[in-house]
């Protein structure tokens, strides 16, 4: 594990504690707005900066530089949720960010030979999404509702078929739907048959979304139970 990787792992889980602690102990609309919009701007600036760097400095072909990984889409949803406190954007950011992006922080799908800036950008994007989602949950009180799961499943299928189409047109591996990344990944253990490989990724993603909703489902059930009502 590199120093950069370790630093961003620590920041990913300490910054939400710091930001949420300040927000709770010293309530301030201005502070919350500054955190949300600051994180949104960092995410968007990093995404644009990385795209420009790849195309104009590294001379990566446009077909290989498209913002078509799931984290690129999660970044846009997270930035919109942070800026506008939009519930529909938040629910996408919540499920995609905590099911997919956070996993990317531990199994790095990035070439170790790339420039330091590319590594920093990778971690800024992945860590920033997680920090943003956690701040919205614990400081701003945002949460998914029962209908969120169905909507996110729909958007996930939209992403899946869009990425498959782009991969077919460009020969790329967006979403790692064509094959696992070159770096070690849980995808290495998925079936090798193409259609079964994609179906397994889809199934695992949907299962992860369901697990992420379980705490909210339990909380809602406890609120509605007669026992909790009599105690209140």
C-alpha positions in Angstrom: 0.0 0.0 0.0 1.4 3.4 -1.1 1.6 6.4 1.2 -0.9 8.2 -1.0 -3.3 5.3 -0.7 -3.0 5.1 3.0 -3.5 8.9 3.4 -6.7 8.9 1.4 -8.0 5.8 3.2 -7.6 7.6 6.5 -9.1 10.8 5.2 -12.1 8.9 3.7 -13.2 7.9 7.2 -11.9 10.7 9.4 -13.2 13.7 7.3 -16.9 12.7 7.6 -16.4 12.4 11.4 -14.8 15.8 11.6 -17.3 17.5 9.3 -20.3 15.8 11.0 -19.0 16.6 14.4 -18.6 20.3 13.7 -22.1 20.3 12.0 -23.7 18.7 15.1 -21.9 20.6 17.8 -21.8 24.0 16.2 -24.9 24.0 13.9 -24.5 26.4 11.0 -26.3 26.5 7.7 -23.4 28.3 6.2 -20.9 25.6 7.3 -23.0 22.7 6.0 -23.5 24.6 2.7 -19.8 25.3 2.4 -18.9 21.6 3.0 -21.5 20.4 0.5 -20.6 22.8 -2.2 -16.8 22.6 -1.6 -16.9 18.8 -1.9 -19.1 19.1 -5.1 -16.6 21.5 -6.7 -13.6 19.3 -5.7 -15.2 16.3 -7.3 -16.2 18.1 -10.5 -12.8 19.9 -10.9 -11.0 16.6 -10.4 -13.1 14.8 -13.0 -12.5 17.6 -15.6 -8.8 17.9 -14.7 -8.3 14.2 -15.1 -10.1 14.1 -18.4 -8.0 17.0 -19.7 -4.8 15.5 -18.4 -5.5 12.1 -20.1 -6.4 13.7 -23.5 -3.9 16.5 -23.8 -0.9 15.3 -21.7 -1.0 11.5 -21.9 -2.6 11.6 -25.4 -5.0 8.9 -24.5 -7.5 8.3 -27.4 -11.0 9.8 -26.8 -12.6 6.4 -26.9 -10.5 5.4 -23.9 -11.1 8.6 -22.0 -14.9 8.7 -21.8 -16.4 9.2 -18.3 -18.1 5.8 -18.5 -17.0 4.0 -15.4 -19.6 3.7 -12.7 -17.7 6.0 -10.5 -17.9 8.7 -13.1 -21.7 8.5 -13.0 -21.7 8.2 -9.2 -19.5 11.4 -9.1 -22.1 13.4 -11.0 -24.9 12.1 -8.8 -23.0 12.9 -5.7 -22.1 16.4 -6.8 -25.7 17.2 -7.7 -26.9 15.8 -4.4 -24.3 17.9 -2.5 -25.1 21.1 -4.4 -28.9 20.9 -4.5 -29.7 18.4 -1.7 -31.6 16.6 -4.4 -33.2 13.3 -3.0 -33.3 11.5 -6.3 -29.6 12.3 -6.9 -28.7 11.4 -3.3 -30.3 7.9 -3.5 -28.2 7.1 -6.6 -25.1 8.5 -4.9 -25.8 6.5 -1.8 -26.2 3.1 -3.4 -23.5 3.5 -6.1 -21.1 5.3 -3.8 -21.3 2.9 -0.9 -21.7 -0.3 -2.9 -19.1 0.4 -5.7 -16.9 3.4 -5.1 -15.9 2.4 -1.6 -14.8 -1.0 -2.9 -12.6 0.7 -5.4 -10.6 2.3 -2.6 -9.5 -1.1 -1.4 -9.0 -2.9 -4.7 -7.3 -0.3 -6.8 -8.0 -0.5 -10.5 -5.3 1.9 -11.6 -1.9 1.3 -13.3 0.9 1.9 -10.8 3.1 3.4 -13.5 0.8 6.3 -14.1 1.7 9.9 -13.1 1.3 10.8 -9.4 -1.5 13.3 -10.4 -3.5 10.4 -11.8 -3.2 8.5 -8.6 -4.2 11.6 -6.5 -7.2 12.2 -8.9 -8.3 8.6 -8.5 -8.3 8.8 -4.8 -9.9 12.3 -4.7 -12.8 11.0 -6.8 -13.3 7.8 -4.9 -12.8 9.3 -1.4 -14.7 12.4 -2.2 -17.8 10.5 -3.2 -17.8 8.5 0.0 -17.1 11.5 2.2 -19.9 13.4 0.4 -22.5 10.6 0.8 -21.6 10.1 4.5 -21.9 13.8 5.2 -25.3 14.0 3.5 -26.5 11.0 5.6 -25.1 11.9 9.1 -25.1 15.8 8.9 -27.9 16.6 6.5 -30.2 13.7 7.5 -30.7 12.4 4.0 -31.6 8.8 3.5 -33.1 6.4 0.9 -36.7 5.5 1.1 -38.5 2.3 0.1 -39.0 3.5 -3.5 -35.3 4.4 -3.8 -34.3 0.9 -4.3 -36.5 0.4 -7.4 -35.3 3.6 -8.9 -31.6 2.9 -8.3 -32.1 -0.6 -9.8 -33.5 1.0 -12.9 -30.6 3.5 -13.2 -28.2 0.7 -12.6 -29.6 -1.2 -15.6 -29.5 2.0 -17.7 -25.8 2.3 -16.8 -25.2 -1.4 -17.5 -26.6 -1.4 -21.0 -25.0 2.0 -21.8 -21.6 0.8 -20.7 -22.0 -2.5 -22.6 -23.0 -0.5 -25.8 -20.0 1.9 -25.4 -17.7 -1.1 -24.8 -19.0 -2.8 -28.0 -18.5 0.4 -30.0 -15.0 1.3 -28.6 -13.5 -2.0 -27.6 -12.9 -0.6 -24.1 -13.7 -2.1 -20.7 -15.8 0.5 -19.0 -17.4 -0.7 -15.8 -15.1 -3.7 -16.1 -17.9 -5.4 -17.9 -15.7 -6.9 -20.6 -13.2 -8.5 -18.3 -11.7 -7.9 -14.8 -9.1 -5.1 -14.4 -5.4 -5.9 -14.7 -5.0 -5.3 -11.0 -6.2 -7.9 -8.4 -10.0 -7.6 -7.9 -12.9 -9.7 -6.6 -14.0 -9.8 -10.3 -11.1 -12.2 -10.9 -13.3 -14.9 -9.3 -16.4 -14.3 -11.4 -17.3 -16.7 -14.3 -15.2 -16.3 -17.5 -18.2 -16.8 -19.8 -19.0 -13.2 -21.0 -22.7 -13.2 -20.5 -22.5 -15.0 -17.1 -19.7 -12.7 -16.0 -21.9 -9.6 -16.7 -24.9 -11.3 -15.1 -22.9 -12.1 -12.0 -21.7 -8.5 -11.7 -25.3 -7.3 -12.0 -26.5 -9.8 -9.4 -23.8 -8.9 -6.9 -24.5 -5.2 -7.4 -28.3 -5.6 -6.8 -27.5 -7.7 -3.7 -25.2 -5.0 -2.3 -27.9 -2.4 -2.9 -30.4 -4.5 -0.9 -28.0 -4.9 1.9 -27.4 -1.1 2.0 -31.1 -0.6 2.4 -31.5 -3.1 5.2 -30.6 -0.7 8.1 -33.3 1.8 6.9 -35.8 -0.9 6.5 -35.2 -2.1 10.0 -35.4 1.4 11.4 -38.7 2.0 9.6 -40.1 -1.3 10.9 -39.1 -0.5 14.5 -40.8 2.9 14.2 -44.1 1.3 13.0 -44.1 -1.6 15.6 -46.8 -1.4 18.3 -44.1 -1.9 21.0 -42.2 1.2 20.0 -45.5 3.1 19.9 -46.5 2.2 23.4 -43.0 3.0 24.7 -43.3 6.4 23.1 
